[in-house]
Amino acid sequence: NFVMAMMFIVLPTFWVMALAWAGVRTGNIVQGLSTATSDAKGAGGRGAGMAMSAVSKK
């Protein structure tokens, strides 16, 4: 009975907790990458604005 309880209750609980932990870690990594590229996004937007203003003046 103890083995059956381990197979159907404890091990699936451990598995779900492990997947949740991995998902949280992956989410933090993706958020870090998104935050790290925000400066490049802003610089690209400013560069595009400068190019558009240079083209519209001519």
HTML snippet that shows the backbone in 3Dmol.js (N, CA, C, O; Angstrom):
<script src="https://3Dmol.org/build/3Dmol-min.js"></script>
<div id="view" style="width:600px;height:400px;position:relative"></div>
<script>
const pdb = `
ATOM      1  N   ASN A   1       0.819  -1.203   0.000  1.00  0.00           N
ATOM      2  CA  ASN A   1       0.000   0.000   0.000  1.00  0.00           C
ATOM      3  C   ASN A   1       0.860   1.263   0.000  1.00  0.00           C
ATOM      4  O   ASN A   1       0.514   2.267  -0.623  1.00  0.00           O
ATOM      5  N   PHE A   2       1.972   1.194   0.701  1.00  0.00           N
ATOM      6  CA  PHE A   2       2.856   2.355   0.736  1.00  0.00           C
ATOM      7  C   PHE A   2       3.423   2.646  -0.653  1.00  0.00           C
ATOM      8  O   PHE A   2       3.526   3.803  -1.060  1.00  0.00           O
ATOM      9  N   VAL A   3       3.785   1.600  -1.366  1.00  0.00           N
ATOM     10  CA  VAL A   3       4.331   1.773  -2.716  1.00  0.00           C
ATOM     11  C   VAL A   3       3.273   2.359  -3.642  1.00  0.00           C
ATOM     12  O   VAL A   3       3.582   3.216  -4.470  1.00  0.00           O
ATOM     13  N   MET A   4       2.060   1.918  -3.517  1.00  0.00           N
ATOM     14  CA  MET A   4       0.980   2.456  -4.345  1.00  0.00           C
ATOM     15  C   MET A   4       0.723   3.924  -4.034  1.00  0.00           C
ATOM     16  O   MET A   4       0.489   4.722  -4.942  1.00  0.00           O
ATOM     17  N   ALA A   5       0.765   4.278  -2.766  1.00  0.00           N
ATOM     18  CA  ALA A   5       0.593   5.684  -2.396  1.00  0.00           C
ATOM     19  C   ALA A   5       1.718   6.526  -2.974  1.00  0.00           C
ATOM     20  O   ALA A   5       1.475   7.635  -3.448  1.00  0.00           O
ATOM     21  N   MET A   6       2.932   6.025  -2.943  1.00  0.00           N
ATOM     22  CA  MET A   6       4.066   6.753  -3.515  1.00  0.00           C
ATOM     23  C   MET A   6       3.890   6.939  -5.016  1.00  0.00           C
ATOM     24  O   MET A   6       4.184   8.007  -5.553  1.00  0.00           O
ATOM     25  N   MET A   7       3.410   5.901  -5.693  1.00  0.00           N
ATOM     26  CA  MET A   7       3.287   5.963  -7.144  1.00  0.00           C
ATOM     27  C   MET A   7       2.192   6.920  -7.591  1.00  0.00           C
ATOM     28  O   MET A   7       2.358   7.612  -8.596  1.00  0.00           O
ATOM     29  N   PHE A   8       1.107   6.975  -6.887  1.00  0.00           N
ATOM     30  CA  PHE A   8      -0.047   7.726  -7.356  1.00  0.00           C
ATOM     31  C   PHE A   8      -0.237   9.079  -6.687  1.00  0.00           C
ATOM     32  O   PHE A   8      -1.009   9.896  -7.190  1.00  0.00           O
ATOM     33  N   ILE A   9       0.429   9.345  -5.588  1.00  0.00           N
ATOM     34  CA  ILE A   9       0.239  10.613  -4.883  1.00  0.00           C
ATOM     35  C   ILE A   9       1.537  11.401  -4.795  1.00  0.00           C
ATOM     36  O   ILE A   9       1.600  12.545  -5.245  1.00  0.00           O
ATOM     37  N   VAL A  10       2.557  10.809  -4.229  1.00  0.00           N
ATOM     38  CA  VAL A  10       3.782  11.550  -3.931  1.00  0.00           C
ATOM     39  C   VAL A  10       4.592  11.833  -5.189  1.00  0.00           C
ATOM     40  O   VAL A  10       5.008  12.972  -5.399  1.00  0.00           O
ATOM     41  N   LEU A  11       4.825  10.838  -6.025  1.00  0.00           N
ATOM     42  CA  LEU A  11       5.646  11.045  -7.211  1.00  0.00           C
ATOM     43  C   LEU A  11       5.021  12.026  -8.211  1.00  0.00           C
ATOM     44  O   LEU A  11       5.742  12.879  -8.729  1.00  0.00           O
ATOM     45  N   PRO A  12       3.721  11.949  -8.507  1.00  0.00           N
ATOM     46  CA  PRO A  12       3.144  12.972  -9.389  1.00  0.00           C
ATOM     47  C   PRO A  12       3.207  14.379  -8.783  1.00  0.00           C
ATOM     48  O   PRO A  12       3.390  15.360  -9.504  1.00  0.00           O
ATOM     49  N   THR A  13       3.056  14.472  -7.476  1.00  0.00           N
ATOM     50  CA  THR A  13       3.179  15.776  -6.827  1.00  0.00           C
ATOM     51  C   THR A  13       4.587  16.322  -6.993  1.00  0.00           C
ATOM     52  O   THR A  13       4.769  17.501  -7.299  1.00  0.00           O
ATOM     53  N   PHE A  14       5.574  15.475  -6.794  1.00  0.00           N
ATOM     54  CA  PHE A  14       6.961  15.893  -6.987  1.00  0.00           C
ATOM     55  C   PHE A  14       7.207  16.299  -8.431  1.00  0.00           C
ATOM     56  O   PHE A  14       7.897  17.286  -8.685  1.00  0.00           O
ATOM     57  N   TRP A  15       6.654  15.556  -9.378  1.00  0.00           N
ATOM     58  CA  TRP A  15       6.835  15.854 -10.797  1.00  0.00           C
ATOM     59  C   TRP A  15       6.220  17.211 -11.156  1.00  0.00           C
ATOM     60  O   TRP A  15       6.841  18.003 -11.864  1.00  0.00           O
ATOM     61  N   VAL A  16       5.026  17.479 -10.679  1.00  0.00           N
ATOM     62  CA  VAL A  16       4.374  18.757 -10.966  1.00  0.00           C
ATOM     63  C   VAL A  16       5.153  19.907 -10.337  1.00  0.00           C
ATOM     64  O   VAL A  16       5.301  20.967 -10.946  1.00  0.00           O
ATOM     65  N   MET A  17       5.646  19.701  -9.134  1.00  0.00           N
ATOM     66  CA  MET A  17       6.442  20.751  -8.488  1.00  0.00           C
ATOM     67  C   MET A  17       7.738  21.005  -9.257  1.00  0.00           C
ATOM     68  O   MET A  17       8.163  22.154  -9.382  1.00  0.00           O
ATOM     69  N   ALA A  18       8.365  19.959  -9.768  1.00  0.00           N
ATOM     70  CA  ALA A  18       9.596  20.120 -10.544  1.00  0.00           C
ATOM     71  C   ALA A  18       9.323  20.875 -11.841  1.00  0.00           C
ATOM     72  O   ALA A  18      10.108  21.740 -12.230  1.00  0.00           O
ATOM     73  N   LEU A  19       8.223  20.558 -12.508  1.00  0.00           N
ATOM     74  CA  LEU A  19       7.875  21.272 -13.736  1.00  0.00           C
ATOM     75  C   LEU A  19       7.532  22.729 -13.457  1.00  0.00           C
ATOM     76  O   LEU A  19       7.887  23.608 -14.243  1.00  0.00           O
ATOM     77  N   ALA A  20       6.851  22.994 -12.357  1.00  0.00           N
ATOM     78  CA  ALA A  20       6.534  24.378 -11.994  1.00  0.00           C
ATOM     79  C   ALA A  20       7.811  25.154 -11.700  1.00  0.00           C
ATOM     80  O   ALA A  20       7.941  26.306 -12.114  1.00  0.00           O
ATOM     81  N   TRP A  21       8.752  24.542 -10.996  1.00  0.00           N
ATOM     82  CA  TRP A  21      10.027  25.199 -10.700  1.00  0.00           C
ATOM     83  C   TRP A  21      10.772  25.519 -11.995  1.00  0.00           C
ATOM     84  O   TRP A  21      11.314  26.613 -12.152  1.00  0.00           O
ATOM     85  N   ALA A  22      10.796  24.559 -12.921  1.00  0.00           N
ATOM     86  CA  ALA A  22      11.477  24.784 -14.198  1.00  0.00           C
ATOM     87  C   ALA A  22      10.788  25.891 -14.993  1.00  0.00           C
ATOM     88  O   ALA A  22      11.456  26.689 -15.650  1.00  0.00           O
ATOM     89  N   GLY A  23       9.466  25.945 -14.938  1.00  0.00           N
ATOM     90  CA  GLY A  23       8.740  26.998 -15.639  1.00  0.00           C
ATOM     91  C   GLY A  23       9.019  28.375 -15.074  1.00  0.00           C
ATOM     92  O   GLY A  23       9.160  29.342 -15.823  1.00  0.00           O
ATOM     93  N   VAL A  24       9.098  28.467 -13.768  1.00  0.00           N
ATOM     94  CA  VAL A  24       9.405  29.754 -13.139  1.00  0.00           C
ATOM     95  C   VAL A  24      10.814  30.190 -13.513  1.00  0.00           C
ATOM     96  O   VAL A  24      11.037  31.359 -13.829  1.00  0.00           O
ATOM     97  N   ARG A  25      11.769  29.265 -13.480  1.00  0.00           N
ATOM     98  CA  ARG A  25      13.147  29.591 -13.849  1.00  0.00           C
ATOM     99  C   ARG A  25      13.223  30.050 -15.303  1.00  0.00           C
ATOM    100  O   ARG A  25      13.915  31.020 -15.611  1.00  0.00           O
ATOM    101  N   THR A  26      12.518  29.361 -16.194  1.00  0.00           N
ATOM    102  CA  THR A  26      12.517  29.734 -17.603  1.00  0.00           C
ATOM    103  C   THR A  26      11.872  31.100 -17.792  1.00  0.00           C
ATOM    104  O   THR A  26      12.358  31.908 -18.583  1.00  0.00           O
ATOM    105  N   GLY A  27      10.798  31.364 -17.085  1.00  0.00           N
ATOM    106  CA  GLY A  27      10.152  32.673 -17.162  1.00  0.00           C
ATOM    107  C   GLY A  27      11.065  33.787 -16.701  1.00  0.00           C
ATOM    108  O   GLY A  27      11.080  34.861 -17.302  1.00  0.00           O
ATOM    109  N   ASN A  28      11.827  33.554 -15.647  1.00  0.00           N
ATOM    110  CA  ASN A  28      12.769  34.564 -15.176  1.00  0.00           C
ATOM    111  C   ASN A  28      13.867  34.817 -16.200  1.00  0.00           C
ATOM    112  O   ASN A  28      14.282  35.959 -16.394  1.00  0.00           O
ATOM    113  N   ILE A  29      14.339  33.765 -16.852  1.00  0.00           N
ATOM    114  CA  ILE A  29      15.378  33.932 -17.872  1.00  0.00           C
ATOM    115  C   ILE A  29      14.840  34.729 -19.055  1.00  0.00           C
ATOM    116  O   ILE A  29      15.513  35.632 -19.553  1.00  0.00           O
ATOM    117  N   VAL A  30      13.637  34.401 -19.505  1.00  0.00           N
ATOM    118  CA  VAL A  30      13.046  35.110 -20.639  1.00  0.00           C
ATOM    119  C   VAL A  30      12.791  36.572 -20.281  1.00  0.00           C
ATOM    120  O   VAL A  30      13.008  37.457 -21.109  1.00  0.00           O
ATOM    121  N   GLN A  31      12.336  36.833 -19.067  1.00  0.00           N
ATOM    122  CA  GLN A  31      12.119  38.211 -18.642  1.00  0.00           C
ATOM    123  C   GLN A  31      13.439  38.972 -18.591  1.00  0.00           C
ATOM    124  O   GLN A  31      13.488  40.146 -18.958  1.00  0.00           O
ATOM    125  N   GLY A  32      14.497  38.324 -18.146  1.00  0.00           N
ATOM    126  CA  GLY A  32      15.812  38.957 -18.134  1.00  0.00           C
ATOM    127  C   GLY A  32      16.289  39.294 -19.532  1.00  0.00           C
ATOM    128  O   GLY A  32      16.861  40.362 -19.754  1.00  0.00           O
ATOM    129  N   LEU A  33      16.060  38.393 -20.479  1.00  0.00           N
ATOM    130  CA  LEU A  33      16.439  38.679 -21.866  1.00  0.00           C
ATOM    131  C   LEU A  33      15.624  39.834 -22.428  1.00  0.00           C
ATOM    132  O   LEU A  33      16.155  40.673 -23.156  1.00  0.00           O
ATOM    133  N   SER A  34      14.356  39.882 -22.099  1.00  0.00           N
ATOM    134  CA  SER A  34      13.505  40.970 -22.574  1.00  0.00           C
ATOM    135  C   SER A  34      13.951  42.308 -22.003  1.00  0.00           C
ATOM    136  O   SER A  34      13.984  43.313 -22.712  1.00  0.00           O
ATOM    137  N   THR A  35      14.292  42.317 -20.726  1.00  0.00           N
ATOM    138  CA  THR A  35      14.764  43.545 -20.091  1.00  0.00           C
ATOM    139  C   THR A  35      16.116  43.963 -20.653  1.00  0.00           C
ATOM    140  O   THR A  35      16.381  45.153 -20.822  1.00  0.00           O
ATOM    141  N   ALA A  36      16.967  42.990 -20.942  1.00  0.00           N
ATOM    142  CA  ALA A  36      18.304  43.297 -21.447  1.00  0.00           C
ATOM    143  C   ALA A  36      18.259  43.911 -22.837  1.00  0.00           C
ATOM    144  O   ALA A  36      19.147  44.687 -23.189  1.00  0.00           O
ATOM    145  N   THR A  37      17.254  43.586 -23.632  1.00  0.00           N
ATOM    146  CA  THR A  37      17.189  44.111 -24.993  1.00  0.00           C
ATOM    147  C   THR A  37      16.362  45.388 -25.095  1.00  0.00           C
ATOM    148  O   THR A  37      16.182  45.908 -26.196  1.00  0.00           O
ATOM    149  N   SER A  38      15.862  45.901 -23.992  1.00  0.00           N
ATOM    150  CA  SER A  38      15.036  47.113 -24.064  1.00  0.00           C
ATOM    151  C   SER A  38      15.859  48.325 -24.490  1.00  0.00           C
ATOM    152  O   SER A  38      15.338  49.201 -25.180  1.00  0.00           O
ATOM    153  N   ASP A  39      17.129  48.399 -24.098  1.00  0.00           N
ATOM    154  CA  ASP A  39      17.978  49.512 -24.532  1.00  0.00           C
ATOM    155  C   ASP A  39      18.198  49.478 -26.041  1.00  0.00           C
ATOM    156  O   ASP A  39      18.172  50.520 -26.696  1.00  0.00           O
ATOM    157  N   ALA A  40      18.411  48.295 -26.590  1.00  0.00           N
ATOM    158  CA  ALA A  40      18.586  48.165 -28.036  1.00  0.00           C
ATOM    159  C   ALA A  40      17.299  48.541 -28.767  1.00  0.00           C
ATOM    160  O   ALA A  40      17.339  49.136 -29.843  1.00  0.00           O
ATOM    161  N   LYS A  41      16.174  48.191 -28.179  1.00  0.00           N
ATOM    162  CA  LYS A  41      14.891  48.546 -28.790  1.00  0.00           C
ATOM    163  C   LYS A  41      14.728  50.060 -28.842  1.00  0.00           C
ATOM    164  O   LYS A  41      14.301  50.613 -29.855  1.00  0.00           O
ATOM    165  N   GLY A  42      15.068  50.721 -27.749  1.00  0.00           N
ATOM    166  CA  GLY A  42      14.966  52.177 -27.712  1.00  0.00           C
ATOM    167  C   GLY A  42      15.922  52.841 -28.692  1.00  0.00           C
ATOM    168  O   GLY A  42      15.556  53.808 -29.361  1.00  0.00           O
ATOM    169  N   ALA A  43      17.151  52.324 -28.780  1.00  0.00           N
ATOM    170  CA  ALA A  43      18.128  52.889 -29.706  1.00  0.00           C
ATOM    171  C   ALA A  43      17.681  52.688 -31.149  1.00  0.00           C
ATOM    172  O   ALA A  43      17.854  53.576 -31.983  1.00  0.00           O
ATOM    173  N   GLY A  44      17.112  51.538 -31.442  1.00  0.00           N
ATOM    174  CA  GLY A  44      16.607  51.294 -32.791  1.00  0.00           C
ATOM    175  C   GLY A  44      15.463  52.228 -33.140  1.00  0.00           C
ATOM    176  O   GLY A  44      15.364  52.701 -34.272  1.00  0.00           O
ATOM    177  N   GLY A  45      14.608  52.491 -32.178  1.00  0.00           N
ATOM    178  CA  GLY A  45      13.506  53.421 -32.411  1.00  0.00           C
ATOM    179  C   GLY A  45      14.000  54.836 -32.658  1.00  0.00           C
ATOM    180  O   GLY A  45      13.491  55.540 -33.530  1.00  0.00           O
ATOM    181  N   ARG A  46      14.996  55.245 -31.883  1.00  0.00           N
ATOM    182  CA  ARG A  46      15.564  56.584 -32.094  1.00  0.00           C
ATOM    183  C   ARG A  46      16.269  56.670 -33.442  1.00  0.00           C
ATOM    184  O   ARG A  46      16.161  57.684 -34.132  1.00  0.00           O
ATOM    185  N   GLY A  47      16.993  55.615 -33.825  1.00  0.00           N
ATOM    186  CA  GLY A  47      17.681  55.606 -35.119  1.00  0.00           C
ATOM    187  C   GLY A  47      16.694  55.663 -36.268  1.00  0.00           C
ATOM    188  O   GLY A  47      16.926  56.366 -37.252  1.00  0.00           O
ATOM    189  N   ALA A  48      15.612  54.942 -36.157  1.00  0.00           N
ATOM    190  CA  ALA A  48      14.592  54.972 -37.206  1.00  0.00           C
ATOM    191  C   ALA A  48      13.955  56.351 -37.289  1.00  0.00           C
ATOM    192  O   ALA A  48      13.671  56.844 -38.381  1.00  0.00           O
ATOM    193  N   GLY A  49      13.734  56.971 -36.143  1.00  0.00           N
ATOM    194  CA  GLY A  49      13.168  58.321 -36.140  1.00  0.00           C
ATOM    195  C   GLY A  49      14.103  59.325 -36.788  1.00  0.00           C
ATOM    196  O   GLY A  49      13.663  60.206 -37.526  1.00  0.00           O
ATOM    197  N   MET A  50      15.397  59.193 -36.511  1.00  0.00           N
ATOM    198  CA  MET A  50      16.380  60.090 -37.132  1.00  0.00           C
ATOM    199  C   MET A  50      16.431  59.873 -38.641  1.00  0.00           C
ATOM    200  O   MET A  50      16.532  60.837 -39.399  1.00  0.00           O
ATOM    201  N   ALA A  51      16.362  58.632 -39.081  1.00  0.00           N
ATOM    202  CA  ALA A  51      16.384  58.340 -40.514  1.00  0.00           C
ATOM    203  C   ALA A  51      15.136  58.886 -41.194  1.00  0.00           C
ATOM    204  O   ALA A  51      15.217  59.444 -42.288  1.00  0.00           O
ATOM    205  N   MET A  52      14.000  58.731 -40.561  1.00  0.00           N
ATOM    206  CA  MET A  52      12.759  59.246 -41.152  1.00  0.00           C
ATOM    207  C   MET A  52      12.776  60.763 -41.248  1.00  0.00           C
ATOM    208  O   MET A  52      12.317  61.331 -42.239  1.00  0.00           O
ATOM    209  N   SER A  53      13.306  61.422 -40.215  1.00  0.00           N
ATOM    210  CA  SER A  53      13.359  62.885 -40.270  1.00  0.00           C
ATOM    211  C   SER A  53      14.362  63.349 -41.318  1.00  0.00           C
ATOM    212  O   SER A  53      14.133  64.371 -41.966  1.00  0.00           O
ATOM    213  N   ALA A  54      15.463  62.632 -41.503  1.00  0.00           N
ATOM    214  CA  ALA A  54      16.442  63.005 -42.524  1.00  0.00           C
ATOM    215  C   ALA A  54      15.858  62.815 -43.919  1.00  0.00           C
ATOM    216  O   ALA A  54      16.112  63.626 -44.809  1.00  0.00           O
ATOM    217  N   VAL A  55      15.092  61.772 -44.118  1.00  0.00           N
ATOM    218  CA  VAL A  55      14.490  61.516 -45.428  1.00  0.00           C
ATOM    219  C   VAL A  55      13.387  62.525 -45.711  1.00  0.00           C
ATOM    220  O   VAL A  55      13.239  62.973 -46.848  1.00  0.00           O
ATOM    221  N   SER A  56      12.619  62.885 -44.706  1.00  0.00           N
ATOM    222  CA  SER A  56      11.499  63.801 -44.936  1.00  0.00           C
ATOM    223  C   SER A  56      11.970  65.234 -45.177  1.00  0.00           C
ATOM    224  O   SER A  56      11.239  66.013 -45.789  1.00  0.00           O
ATOM    225  N   LYS A  57      13.162  65.606 -44.718  1.00  0.00           N
ATOM    226  CA  LYS A  57      13.680  66.959 -44.944  1.00  0.00           C
ATOM    227  C   LYS A  57      14.151  67.150 -46.378  1.00  0.00           C
ATOM    228  O   LYS A  57      14.134  68.272 -46.884  1.00  0.00           O
ATOM    229  N   LYS A  58      14.569  66.081 -47.038  1.00  0.00           N
ATOM    230  CA  LYS A  58      15.109  66.216 -48.402  1.00  0.00           C
ATOM    231  C   LYS A  58      14.060  66.152 -49.450  1.00  0.00           C
ATOM    232  O   LYS A  58      14.367  66.250 -50.638  1.00  0.00           O
TER     233      LYS A  58
END
`;
const viewer = $3Dmol.createViewer("view");
viewer.addModel(pdb, "pdb");
viewer.setStyle({}, {cartoon: {color: "spectrum"}});
viewer.zoomTo();
viewer.render();
</script>
